[in-house]
């Protein structure tokens, strides 16, 4: 490398921009997280609506089965069944939680 090249690279090294701009990085991260939050909320709303529709559609069937079962379905019998179904739904939700992609 000649002296002119060394002089020029020394001058350019003094005028280089930083390797990372923290304000830009934070702004991009905020935008990505906001998009991810909106997508998660949209899926949550869709899932809750779908679950409500399914429960609304299945309610008459459950009521008919409860009438058919008669004395087998007292308050002491239905409570644990509902609790077990709720726990199964929570467990399924916890197990199927998808990992978030790295940014």
Buried (B, 14 or more C-beta within 10 A) or exposed (E): EEEEEEEEEEEEEEEEEEEEEEEEEEEEEEEEEEEEEEEEEEEEEEEEEEEEEEEEEEEEEEEEEEEEEEEEBEEEEBEEEEEEEEEEEEEEEEEEEEEEEEE
